[in-house]
Amino acid sequence: MEQEFDERPWGSYTVLDEGPDFKVKRLEVLPQKRLSYQRHGKRSEHWFIVRGTAKVTLNGVEMLVNSGESVDIPVGTAHRVENPEQGQTLVFIETQTGTYFGEDDIERIEDDFGRIEGS
């Protein structure tokens, strides 16, 4: 399988593996950047932090998740990951499970890069 790589305003991701009911990504979040605050209707996610400390928001509650720790995001949960560090890229592995993994299953609630429909 050829790995899919995509650069985003916050960093990048690489798809490591995928099948009909799962997808595994390696995400790199640049210092002081964050992904959109979002939810999914057809998939849950499990994040395992490999390098750095992630500032994770789940349904409005913020927590710090350190290297070697993980967090689960059930279907429909509003979530965001942020790299609060100054000089180190945050790296984590995201395992998605569910019935659909397309980018159009992202409902953005807030976004630093103007990617909310209708805004």
N, CA, C and O atoms as a printed pandas DataFrame, in Angstrom:
     atom_number atom_name residue_name chain_id  residue_number  x_coord  y_coord  z_coord
0              1         N          MET        A               1    0.838   -1.183    0.000
1              2        CA          MET        A               1    0.000    0.000    0.000
2              3         C          MET        A               1    0.889    1.254    0.000
3              4         O          MET        A               1    1.793    1.386    0.824
4              5         N          GLU        A               2    0.618    2.158   -0.926
5              6        CA          GLU        A               2    1.336    3.428   -0.950
6              7         C          GLU        A               2    0.740    4.336    0.114
7              8         O          GLU        A               2   -0.479    4.490    0.191
8              9         N          GLN        A               3    1.592    4.938    0.934
9             10        CA          GLN        A               3    1.106    5.769    2.032
10            11         C          GLN        A               3    0.666    7.132    1.512
11            12         O          GLN        A               3    1.382    7.785    0.753
12            13         N          GLU        A               4   -0.526    7.548    1.936
13            14        CA          GLU        A               4   -1.058    8.859    1.589
14            15         C          GLU        A               4   -0.502    9.888    2.572
15            16         O          GLU        A               4   -0.608    9.713    3.786
16            17         N          PHE        A               5    0.090   10.960    2.044
17            18        CA          PHE        A               5    0.654   12.035    2.861
18            19         C          PHE        A               5   -0.063   13.323    2.487
19            20         O          PHE        A               5   -0.302   13.582    1.308
20            21         N          ASP        A               6   -0.408   14.135    3.492
21            22        CA          ASP        A               6   -1.095   15.397    3.211
22            23         C          ASP        A               6   -0.590   16.465    4.174
23            24         O          ASP        A               6   -0.556   16.253    5.386
24            25         N          GLU        A               7   -0.199   17.611    3.627
25            26        CA          GLU        A               7    0.191   18.751    4.459
26            27         C          GLU        A               7   -1.032   19.606    4.720
27            28         O          GLU        A               7   -1.869   19.807    3.840
28            29         N          ARG        A               8   -1.124   20.108    5.948
29            30        CA          ARG        A               8   -2.230   20.963    6.370
30            31         C          ARG        A               8   -1.642   22.219    7.011
31            32         O          ARG        A               8   -0.446   22.259    7.301
32            33         N          PRO        A               9   -2.470   23.251    7.238
33            34        CA          PRO        A               9   -1.937   24.475    7.857
34            35         C          PRO        A               9   -1.352   24.238    9.258
35            36         O          PRO        A               9   -0.509   25.011    9.711
36            37         N          TRP        A              10   -1.791   23.186    9.937
37            38        CA          TRP        A              10   -1.334   22.879   11.298
38            39         C          TRP        A              10   -0.176   21.896   11.332
39            40         O          TRP        A              10    0.431   21.715   12.387
40            41         N          GLY        A              11    0.156   21.250   10.210
41            42        CA          GLY        A              11    1.201   20.220   10.178
42            43         C          GLY        A              11    0.967   19.265    9.032
43            44         O          GLY        A              11    0.812   19.686    7.885
44            45         N          SER        A              12    0.939   17.956    9.342
45            46        CA          SER        A              12    0.741   16.966    8.281
46            47         C          SER        A              12    0.238   15.653    8.862
47            48         O          SER        A              12    0.291   15.418   10.069
48            49         N          TYR        A              13   -0.260   14.793    7.948
49            50        CA          TYR        A              13   -0.595   13.429    8.364
50            51         C          TYR        A              13   -0.207   12.448    7.266
51            52         O          TYR        A              13   -0.153   12.790    6.084
52            53         N          THR        A              14    0.061   11.226    7.692
53            54        CA          THR        A              14    0.356   10.118    6.791
54            55         C          THR        A              14   -0.568    8.968    7.148
55            56         O          THR        A              14   -0.655    8.585    8.315
56            57         N          VAL        A              15   -1.264    8.408    6.154
57            58        CA          VAL        A              15   -2.089    7.224    6.386
58            59         C          VAL        A              15   -1.160    6.017    6.389
59            60         O          VAL        A              15   -0.509    5.730    5.385
60            61         N          LEU        A              16   -1.098    5.304    7.524
61            62        CA          LEU        A              16   -0.207    4.150    7.670
62            63         C          LEU        A              16   -0.847    2.852    7.206
63            64         O          LEU        A              16   -0.177    1.979    6.654
64            65         N          ASP        A              17   -2.172    2.732    7.439
65            66        CA          ASP        A              17   -2.881    1.505    7.066
66            67         C          ASP        A              17   -4.363    1.818    7.051
67            68         O          ASP        A              17   -4.818    2.735    7.734
68            69         N          GLU        A              18   -5.119    1.054    6.270
69            70        CA          GLU        A              18   -6.570    1.216    6.267
70            71         C          GLU        A              18   -7.239   -0.023    5.722
71            72         O          GLU        A              18   -6.658   -0.776    4.940
72            73         N          GLY        A              19   -8.485   -0.222    6.155
73            74        CA          GLY        A              19   -9.314   -1.317    5.704
74            75         C          GLY        A              19  -10.757   -0.847    5.691
75            76         O          GLY        A              19  -11.022    0.338    5.896
76            77         N          PRO        A              20  -11.704   -1.765    5.452
77            78        CA          PRO        A              20  -13.103   -1.340    5.354
78            79         C          PRO        A              20  -13.670   -0.772    6.656
79            80         O          PRO        A              20  -14.626    0.002    6.619
80            81         N          ASP        A              21  -13.097   -1.143    7.813
81            82        CA          ASP        A              21  -13.664   -0.687    9.085
82            83         C          ASP        A              21  -12.638   -0.010    9.995
83            84         O          ASP        A              21  -12.868    0.120   11.198
84            85         N          PHE        A              22  -11.486    0.431    9.420
85            86        CA          PHE        A              22  -10.494    1.147   10.219
86            87         C          PHE        A              22   -9.576    1.971    9.317
87            88         O          PHE        A              22   -9.460    1.717    8.118
88            89         N          LYS        A              23   -8.923    2.974    9.934
89            90        CA          LYS        A              23   -7.865    3.748    9.283
90            91         C          LYS        A              23   -6.882    4.154   10.370
91            92         O          LYS        A              23   -7.293    4.535   11.465
92            93         N          VAL        A              24   -5.576    4.077   10.076
93            94        CA          VAL        A              24   -4.534    4.451   11.026
94            95         C          VAL        A              24   -3.689    5.551   10.403
95            96         O          VAL        A              24   -3.184    5.402    9.291
96            97         N          LYS        A              25   -3.536    6.673   11.139
97            98        CA          LYS        A              25   -2.764    7.820   10.656
98            99         C          LYS        A              25   -1.675    8.189   11.652
99           100         O          LYS        A              25   -1.815    7.975   12.856
100          101         N          ARG        A              26   -0.585    8.748   11.130
101          102        CA          ARG        A              26    0.452    9.388   11.947
102          103         C          ARG        A              26    0.301   10.882   11.705
103          104         O          ARG        A              26    0.424   11.342   10.569
104          105         N          LEU        A              27    0.033   11.646   12.763
105          106        CA          LEU        A              27   -0.156   13.083   12.651
106          107         C          LEU        A              27    0.985   13.824   13.316
107          108         O          LEU        A              27    1.460   13.429   14.381
108          109         N          GLU        A              28    1.425   14.904   12.681
109          110        CA          GLU        A              28    2.427   15.795   13.236
110          111         C          GLU        A              28    1.803   17.186   13.322
111          112         O          GLU        A              28    1.357   17.741   12.318
112          113         N          VAL        A              29    1.778   17.741   14.540
113          114        CA          VAL        A              29    1.197   19.057   14.760
114          115         C          VAL        A              29    2.336   20.015   15.117
115          116         O          VAL        A              29    3.066   19.797   16.084
116          117         N          LEU        A              30    2.473   21.065   14.329
117          118        CA          LEU        A              30    3.556   22.033   14.529
118          119         C          LEU        A              30    3.388   22.775   15.859
119          120         O          LEU        A              30    2.277   22.873   16.380
120          121         N          PRO        A              31    4.490   23.295   16.405
121          122        CA          PRO        A              31    4.405   24.039   17.668
122          123         C          PRO        A              31    3.389   25.177   17.592
123          124         O          PRO        A              31    3.338   25.918   16.611
124          125         N          GLN        A              32    2.575   25.302   18.660
125          126        CA          GLN        A              32    1.596   26.378   18.800
126          127         C          GLN        A              32    0.453   26.306   17.784
127          128         O          GLN        A              32   -0.241   27.302   17.582
128          129         N          LYS        A              33    0.240   25.152   17.141
129          130        CA          LYS        A              33   -0.852   24.988   16.174
130          131         C          LYS        A              33   -1.883   24.011   16.736
131          132         O          LYS        A              33   -1.596   23.237   17.650
132          133         N          ARG        A              34   -3.095   24.067   16.165
133          134        CA          ARG        A              34   -4.147   23.144   16.584
134          135         C          ARG        A              34   -5.057   22.830   15.408
135          136         O          ARG        A              34   -5.196   23.622   14.475
136          137         N          LEU        A              35   -5.666   21.668   15.474
137          138        CA          LEU        A              35   -6.632   21.258   14.470
138          139         C          LEU        A              35   -7.968   21.915   14.782
139          140         O          LEU        A              35   -8.133   22.518   15.842
140          141         N          SER        A              36   -8.918   21.800   13.865
141          142        CA          SER        A              36  -10.233   22.377   14.112
142          143         C          SER        A              36  -10.944   21.617   15.234
143          144         O          SER        A              36  -10.700   20.432   15.461
144          145         N          TYR        A              37  -11.822   22.329   15.919
145          146        CA          TYR        A              37  -12.700   21.720   16.921
146          147         C          TYR        A              37  -13.820   21.097   16.116
147          148         O          TYR        A              37  -14.544   21.807   15.419
148          149         N          GLN        A              38  -13.983   19.766   16.197
149          150        CA          GLN        A              38  -14.823   19.041   15.256
150          151         C          GLN        A              38  -15.472   17.830   15.900
151          152         O          GLN        A              38  -15.152   17.451   17.027
152          153         N          ARG        A              39  -16.399   17.230   15.150
153          154        CA          ARG        A              39  -16.980   15.944   15.554
154          155         C          ARG        A              39  -17.235   15.117   14.295
155          156         O          ARG        A              39  -17.291   15.637   13.180
156          157         N          HIS        A              40  -17.388   13.808   14.517
157          158        CA          HIS        A              40  -17.652   12.875   13.422
158          159         C          HIS        A              40  -18.924   12.088   13.722
159          160         O          HIS        A              40  -19.204   11.763   14.876
160          161         N          GLY        A              41  -19.682   11.787   12.687
161          162        CA          GLY        A              41  -20.921   11.036   12.854
162          163         C          GLY        A              41  -20.776    9.544   12.613
163          164         O          GLY        A              41  -21.662    8.772   12.977
164          165         N          LYS        A              42  -19.659    9.119   11.999
165          166        CA          LYS        A              42  -19.555    7.711   11.589
166          167         C          LYS        A              42  -18.286    7.014   12.044
167          168         O          LYS        A              42  -18.022    5.880   11.644
168          169         N          ARG        A              43  -17.488    7.691   12.886
169          170        CA          ARG        A              43  -16.263    7.041   13.345
170          171         C          ARG        A              43  -15.873    7.519   14.740
171          172         O          ARG        A              43  -16.159    8.647   15.141
172          173         N          SER        A              44  -15.205    6.614   15.466
173          174        CA          SER        A              44  -14.569    6.975   16.730
174          175         C          SER        A              44  -13.067    7.014   16.476
175          176         O          SER        A              44  -12.582    6.496   15.470
176          177         N          GLU        A              45  -12.336    7.634   17.402
177          178        CA          GLU        A              45  -10.891    7.744   17.251
178          179         C          GLU        A              45  -10.199    7.414   18.562
179          180         O          GLU        A              45  -10.742    7.626   19.646
180          181         N          HIS        A              46   -8.983    6.888   18.434
181          182        CA          HIS        A              46   -8.114    6.616   19.578
182          183         C          HIS        A              46   -6.788    7.273   19.245
183          184         O          HIS        A              46   -6.187    6.972   18.214
184          185         N          TRP        A              47   -6.320    8.180   20.118
185          186        CA          TRP        A              47   -5.059    8.876   19.893
186          187         C          TRP        A              47   -4.016    8.384   20.885
187          188         O          TRP        A              47   -4.254    8.393   22.093
188          189         N          PHE        A              48   -2.868    7.958   20.385
189          190        CA          PHE        A              48   -1.732    7.558   21.210
190          191         C          PHE        A              48   -0.613    8.563   20.969
191          192         O          PHE        A              48   -0.117    8.688   19.849
192          193         N          ILE        A              49   -0.213    9.280   22.019
193          194        CA          ILE        A              49    0.798   10.326   21.886
194          195         C          ILE        A              49    2.186    9.684   21.858
195          196         O          ILE        A              49    2.556    8.948   22.773
196          197         N          VAL        A              50    2.947    9.967   20.807
197          198        CA          VAL        A              50    4.279    9.393   20.613
198          199         C          VAL        A              50    5.366   10.362   21.071
199          200         O          VAL        A              50    6.335    9.955   21.712
200          201         N          ARG        A              51    5.203   11.667   20.735
201          202        CA          ARG        A              51    6.212   12.663   21.094
202          203         C          ARG        A              51    5.508   13.965   21.461
203          204         O          ARG        A              51    4.622   14.434   20.746
204          205         N          GLY        A              52    5.921   14.538   22.589
205          206        CA          GLY        A              52    5.367   15.819   23.008
206          207         C          GLY        A              52    4.203   15.658   23.972
207          208         O          GLY        A              52    3.928   14.567   24.472
208          209         N          THR        A              53    3.533   16.766   24.217
209          210        CA          THR        A              53    2.351   16.800   25.065
210          211         C          THR        A              53    1.214   17.406   24.261
211          212         O          THR        A              53    1.361   18.479   23.675
212          213         N          ALA        A              54    0.077   16.716   24.233
213          214        CA          ALA        A              54   -1.091   17.193   23.505
214          215         C          ALA        A              54   -2.058   17.870   24.468
215          216         O          ALA        A              54   -2.334   17.357   25.552
216          217         N          LYS        A              55   -2.565   19.021   24.060
217          218        CA          LYS        A              55   -3.671   19.650   24.777
218          219         C          LYS        A              55   -4.934   19.205   24.038
219          220         O          LYS        A              55   -5.188   19.623   22.909
220          221         N          VAL        A              56   -5.716   18.350   24.695
221          222        CA          VAL        A              56   -6.894   17.746   24.072
222          223         C          VAL        A              56   -8.149   18.357   24.675
223          224         O          VAL        A              56   -8.246   18.507   25.893
224          225         N          THR        A              57   -9.111   18.710   23.827
225          226        CA          THR        A              57  -10.408   19.200   24.274
226          227         C          THR        A              57  -11.465   18.185   23.844
227          228         O          THR        A              57  -11.576   17.855   22.663
228          229         N          LEU        A              58  -12.243   17.692   24.815
229          230        CA          LEU        A              58  -13.351   16.765   24.551
230          231         C          LEU        A              58  -14.629   17.373   25.129
231          232         O          LEU        A              58  -14.743   17.551   26.341
232          233         N          ASN        A              59  -15.592   17.693   24.251
233          234        CA          ASN        A              59  -16.855   18.308   24.677
234          235         C          ASN        A              59  -16.625   19.470   25.634
235          236         O          ASN        A              59  -17.314   19.587   26.648
236          237         N          GLY        A              60  -15.655   20.334   25.314
237          238        CA          GLY        A              60  -15.392   21.544   26.085
238          239         C          GLY        A              60  -14.466   21.372   27.277
239          240         O          GLY        A              60  -14.123   22.361   27.925
240          241         N          VAL        A              61  -14.051   20.148   27.587
241          242        CA          VAL        A              61  -13.162   19.898   28.729
242          243         C          VAL        A              61  -11.734   19.703   28.214
243          244         O          VAL        A              61  -11.476   18.833   27.381
244          245         N          GLU        A              62  -10.807   20.529   28.723
245          246        CA          GLU        A              62   -9.409   20.443   28.293
246          247         C          GLU        A              62   -8.595   19.558   29.225
247          248         O          GLU        A              62   -8.815   19.538   30.436
248          249         N          MET        A              63   -7.642   18.820   28.635
249          250        CA          MET        A              63   -6.728   17.977   29.411
250          251         C          MET        A              63   -5.403   17.893   28.677
251          252         O          MET        A              63   -5.341   18.067   27.460
252          253         N          LEU        A              64   -4.335   17.622   29.436
253          254        CA          LEU        A              64   -3.032   17.391   28.827
254          255         C          LEU        A              64   -2.791   15.890   28.752
255          256         O          LEU        A              64   -3.007   15.167   29.724
256          257         N          VAL        A              65   -2.341   15.430   27.589
257          258        CA          VAL        A              65   -2.048   14.018   27.365
258          259         C          VAL        A              65   -0.576   13.942   26.965
259          260         O          VAL        A              65   -0.171   14.505   25.949
260          261         N          ASN        A              66    0.218   13.240   27.774
261          262        CA          ASN        A              66    1.663   13.187   27.585
262          263         C          ASN        A              66    2.082   12.015   26.707
263          264         O          ASN        A              66    1.303   11.097   26.448
264          265         N          SER        A              67    3.329   12.070   26.257
265          266        CA          SER        A              67    3.912   10.985   25.477
266          267         C          SER        A              67    3.744    9.669   26.229
267          268         O          SER        A              67    4.026    9.588   27.424
268          269         N          GLY        A              68    3.282    8.636   25.519
269          270        CA          GLY        A              68    3.039    7.326   26.125
270          271         C          GLY        A              68    1.624    7.152   26.633
271          272         O          GLY        A              68    1.252    6.055   27.051
272          273         N          GLU        A              69    0.824    8.208   26.606
273          274        CA          GLU        A              69   -0.572    8.134   27.048
274          275         C          GLU        A              69   -1.501    8.197   25.844
275          276         O          GLU        A              69   -1.083    8.523   24.733
276          277         N          SER        A              70   -2.772    7.878   26.085
277          278        CA          SER        A              70   -3.733    7.871   24.987
278          279         C          SER        A              70   -5.076    8.427   25.448
279          280         O          SER        A              70   -5.328    8.591   26.642
280          281         N          VAL        A              71   -5.922    8.710   24.475
281          282        CA          VAL        A              71   -7.264    9.219   24.752
282          283         C          VAL        A              71   -8.218    8.647   23.705
283          284         O          VAL        A              71   -7.846    8.482   22.543
284          285         N          ASP        A              72   -9.446    8.348   24.122
285          286        CA          ASP        A              72  -10.481    7.830   23.223
286          287         C          ASP        A              72  -11.506    8.913   22.936
287          288         O          ASP        A              72  -11.909    9.648   23.837
288          289         N          ILE        A              73  -11.927    9.014   21.680
289          290        CA          ILE        A              73  -12.928    9.981   21.253
290          291         C          ILE        A              73  -14.097    9.206   20.641
291          292         O          ILE        A              73  -14.014    8.773   19.492
292          293         N          PRO        A              74  -15.199    9.027   21.405
293          294        CA          PRO        A              74  -16.350    8.299   20.868
294          295         C          PRO        A              74  -17.021    9.056   19.714
295          296         O          PRO        A              74  -16.843   10.266   19.574
296          297         N          VAL        A              75  -17.791    8.336   18.892
297          298        CA          VAL        A              75  -18.567    8.938   17.807
298          299         C          VAL        A              75  -19.402   10.087   18.374
299          300         O          VAL        A              75  -20.020    9.951   19.431
300          301         N          GLY        A              76  -19.417   11.216   17.667
301          302        CA          GLY        A              76  -20.251   12.350   18.050
302          303         C          GLY        A              76  -19.652   13.277   19.088
303          304         O          GLY        A              76  -20.258   14.300   19.409
304          305         N          THR        A              77  -18.472   12.954   19.630
305          306        CA          THR        A              77  -17.829   13.789   20.645
306          307         C          THR        A              77  -17.091   14.945   19.972
307          308         O          THR        A              77  -16.298   14.728   19.056
308          309         N          ALA        A              78  -17.349   16.168   20.423
309          310        CA          ALA        A              78  -16.609   17.324   19.917
310          311         C          ALA        A              78  -15.179   17.229   20.456
311          312         O          ALA        A              78  -14.974   17.019   21.651
312          313         N          HIS        A              79  -14.203   17.385   19.574
313          314        CA          HIS        A              79  -12.814   17.190   19.986
314          315         C          HIS        A              79  -11.852   18.080   19.209
315          316         O          HIS        A              79  -12.125   18.524   18.094
316          317         N          ARG        A              80  -10.699   18.320   19.862
317          318        CA          ARG        A              80   -9.625   19.099   19.244
318          319         C          ARG        A              80   -8.312   18.661   19.879
319          320         O          ARG        A              80   -8.260   18.312   21.058
320          321         N          VAL        A              81   -7.252   18.687   19.073
321          322        CA          VAL        A              81   -5.902   18.474   19.606
322          323         C          VAL        A              81   -5.071   19.699   19.259
323          324         O          VAL        A              81   -5.175   20.263   18.170
324          325         N          GLU        A              82   -4.242   20.094   20.224
325          326        CA          GLU        A              82   -3.408   21.278   20.074
326          327         C          GLU        A              82   -2.009   20.957   20.577
327          328         O          GLU        A              82   -1.839   20.184   21.520
328          329         N          ASN        A              83   -1.005   21.560   19.936
329          330        CA          ASN        A              83    0.372   21.431   20.398
330          331         C          ASN        A              83    0.738   22.719   21.143
331          332         O          ASN        A              83    1.016   23.738   20.510
332          333         N          PRO        A              84    0.740   22.686   22.487
333          334        CA          PRO        A              84    1.040   23.893   23.251
334          335         C          PRO        A              84    2.536   24.192   23.362
335          336         O          PRO        A              84    2.923   25.239   23.882
336          337         N          GLU        A              85    3.373   23.278   22.876
337          338        CA          GLU        A              85    4.827   23.415   23.009
338          339         C          GLU        A              85    5.366   24.532   22.115
339          340         O          GLU        A              85    4.754   24.886   21.107
340          341         N          GLN        A              86    6.514   25.077   22.499
341          342        CA          GLN        A              86    7.156   26.145   21.725
342          343         C          GLN        A              86    8.056   25.594   20.608
343          344         O          GLN        A              86    8.042   26.112   19.491
344          345         N          GLY        A              87    8.837   24.545   20.907
345          346        CA          GLY        A              87    9.860   24.153   19.944
346          347         C          GLY        A              87    9.832   22.713   19.495
347          348         O          GLY        A              87   10.749   22.276   18.800
348          349         N          GLN        A              88    8.807   21.955   19.867
349          350        CA          GLN        A              88    8.778   20.539   19.516
350          351         C          GLN        A              88    7.486   20.193   18.783
351          352         O          GLN        A              88    6.401   20.608   19.189
352          353         N          THR        A              89    7.614   19.437   17.710
353          354        CA          THR        A              89    6.448   18.966   16.971
354          355         C          THR        A              89    5.775   17.849   17.763
355          356         O          THR        A              89    6.440   16.934   18.248
356          357         N          LEU        A              90    4.457   17.930   17.888
357          358        CA          LEU        A              90    3.654   16.888   18.523
358          359         C          LEU        A              90    3.428   15.774   17.503
359          360         O          LEU        A              90    3.047   16.045   16.364
360          361         N          VAL        A              91    3.658   14.528   17.902
361          362        CA          VAL        A              91    3.423   13.383   17.024
362          363         C          VAL        A              91    2.497   12.414   17.744
363          364         O          VAL        A              91    2.739   12.051   18.895
364          365         N          PHE        A              92    1.417   11.991   17.050
365          366        CA          PHE        A              92    0.546   10.971   17.630
366          367         C          PHE        A              92   -0.012   10.070   16.539
367          368         O          PHE        A              92   -0.084   10.432   15.364
368          369         N          ILE        A              93   -0.404    8.877   16.983
369          370        CA          ILE        A              93   -1.006    7.885   16.093
370          371         C          ILE        A              93   -2.503    7.896   16.350
371          372         O          ILE        A              93   -2.954    7.780   17.489
372          373         N          GLU        A              94   -3.265    8.038   15.275
373          374        CA          GLU        A              94   -4.732    8.072   15.360
374          375         C          GLU        A              94   -5.284    6.800   14.722
375          376         O          GLU        A              94   -5.035    6.525   13.549
376          377         N          THR        A              95   -6.033    6.031   15.505
377          378        CA          THR        A              95   -6.711    4.852   14.977
378          379         C          THR        A              95   -8.201    5.168   14.903
379          380         O          THR        A              95   -8.839    5.426   15.924
380          381         N          GLN        A              96   -8.745    5.147   13.704
381          382        CA          GLN        A              96  -10.172    5.400   13.492
382          383         C          GLN        A              96  -10.875    4.064   13.294
383          384         O          GLN        A              96  -10.392    3.201   12.561
384          385         N          THR        A              97  -12.025    3.901   13.957
385          386        CA          THR        A              97  -12.857    2.727   13.721
386          387         C          THR        A              97  -14.282    3.211   13.471
387          388         O          THR        A              97  -14.724    4.207   14.043
388          389         N          GLY        A              98  -14.987    2.494   12.613
389          390        CA          GLY        A              98  -16.351    2.883   12.296
390          391         C          GLY        A              98  -16.765    2.389   10.934
391          392         O          GLY        A              98  -16.267    1.373   10.447
392          393         N          THR        A              99  -17.694    3.126   10.312
393          394        CA          THR        A              99  -18.262    2.691    9.036
394          395         C          THR        A              99  -17.850    3.565    7.865
395          396         O          THR        A              99  -18.041    3.182    6.710
396          397         N          TYR        A             100  -17.277    4.756    8.151
397          398        CA          TYR        A             100  -16.912    5.675    7.065
398          399         C          TYR        A             100  -15.811    6.603    7.552
399          400         O          TYR        A             100  -15.851    7.072    8.690
400          401         N          PHE        A             101  -14.810    6.876    6.683
401          402        CA          PHE        A             101  -13.627    7.626    7.103
402          403         C          PHE        A             101  -13.314    8.822    6.207
403          404         O          PHE        A             101  -12.222    9.386    6.292
404          405         N          GLY        A             102  -14.247    9.213    5.357
405          406        CA          GLY        A             102  -14.025   10.337    4.442
406          407         C          GLY        A             102  -13.920   11.663    5.169
407          408         O          GLY        A             102  -14.457   11.838    6.263
408          409         N          GLU        A             103  -13.211   12.600    4.532
409          410        CA          GLU        A             103  -13.049   13.941    5.106
410          411         C          GLU        A             103  -14.394   14.667    5.225
411          412         O          GLU        A             103  -14.507   15.612    6.006
412          413         N          ASP        A             104  -15.416   14.244    4.466
413          414        CA          ASP        A             104  -16.720   14.904    4.554
414          415         C          ASP        A             104  -17.525   14.440    5.775
415          416         O          ASP        A             104  -18.672   14.854    5.942
416          417         N          ASP        A             105  -16.944   13.587    6.628
417          418        CA          ASP        A             105  -17.558   13.229    7.917
418          419         C          ASP        A             105  -16.993   14.116    9.030
419          420         O          ASP        A             105  -17.103   13.783   10.210
420          421         N          ILE        A             106  -16.391   15.241    8.650
421          422        CA          ILE        A             106  -15.887   16.204    9.636
422          423         C          ILE        A             106  -16.881   17.357    9.722
423          424         O          ILE        A             106  -17.116   18.062    8.740
424          425         N          GLU        A             107  -17.459   17.540   10.902
425          426        CA          GLU        A             107  -18.286   18.719   11.167
426          427         C          GLU        A             107  -17.426   19.672   11.992
427          428         O          GLU        A             107  -17.196   19.444   13.180
428          429         N          ARG        A             108  -16.953   20.747   11.347
429          430        CA          ARG        A             108  -16.089   21.710   12.045
430          431         C          ARG        A             108  -16.934   22.685   12.856
431          432         O          ARG        A             108  -17.876   23.285   12.338
432          433         N          ILE        A             109  -16.587   22.835   14.133
433          434        CA          ILE        A             109  -17.287   23.737   15.038
434          435         C          ILE        A             109  -16.530   25.060   15.132
435          436         O          ILE        A             109  -17.136   26.131   15.089
436          437         N          GLU        A             110  -15.200   24.985   15.262
437          438        CA          GLU        A             110  -14.306   26.152   15.250
438          439         C          GLU        A             110  -13.083   25.771   14.432
439          440         O          GLU        A             110  -12.668   24.612   14.418
440          441         N          ASP        A             111  -12.505   26.766   13.744
441          442        CA          ASP        A             111  -11.317   26.479   12.941
442          443         C          ASP        A             111  -10.463   27.738   12.819
443          444         O          ASP        A             111  -10.967   28.812   12.491
444          445         N          ASP        A             112   -9.166   27.596   13.087
445          446        CA          ASP        A             112   -8.229   28.723   13.013
446          447         C          ASP        A             112   -7.910   29.123   11.578
447          448         O          ASP        A             112   -7.326   30.183   11.355
448          449         N          PHE        A             113   -8.280   28.300   10.603
449          450        CA          PHE        A             113   -7.855   28.503    9.221
450          451         C          PHE        A             113   -9.014   28.769    8.269
451          452         O          PHE        A             113   -8.856   28.641    7.055
452          453         N          GLY        A             114  -10.187   29.140    8.807
453          454        CA          GLY        A             114  -11.329   29.533    7.973
454          455         C          GLY        A             114  -11.956   28.419    7.174
455          456         O          GLY        A             114  -12.470   28.654    6.081
456          457         N          ARG        A             115  -11.925   27.187    7.709
457          458        CA          ARG        A             115  -12.461   26.046    6.945
458          459         C          ARG        A             115  -13.845   25.616    7.432
459          460         O          ARG        A             115  -14.175   24.433    7.348
460          461         N          ILE        A             116  -14.656   26.536    7.934
461          462        CA          ILE        A             116  -16.016   26.184    8.357
462          463         C          ILE        A             116  -16.970   26.576    7.244
463          464         O          ILE        A             116  -16.932   27.703    6.750
464          465         N          GLU        A             117  -17.834   25.630    6.847
465          466        CA          GLU        A             117  -18.802   25.888    5.784
466          467         C          GLU        A             117  -19.691   27.045    6.169
467          468         O          GLU        A             117  -20.147   27.131    7.310
468          469         N          GLY        A             118  -19.944   27.944    5.221
469          470        CA          GLY        A             118  -20.857   29.055    5.449
470          471         C          GLY        A             118  -20.258   30.226    6.201
471          472         O          GLY        A             118  -20.961   31.190    6.504
472          473         N          SER        A             119  -18.950   30.160    6.511
473          474        CA          SER        A             119  -18.358   31.279    7.249
474          475         C          SER        A             119  -17.475   32.095    6.334
475          476         O          SER        A             119  -16.884   33.085    6.767
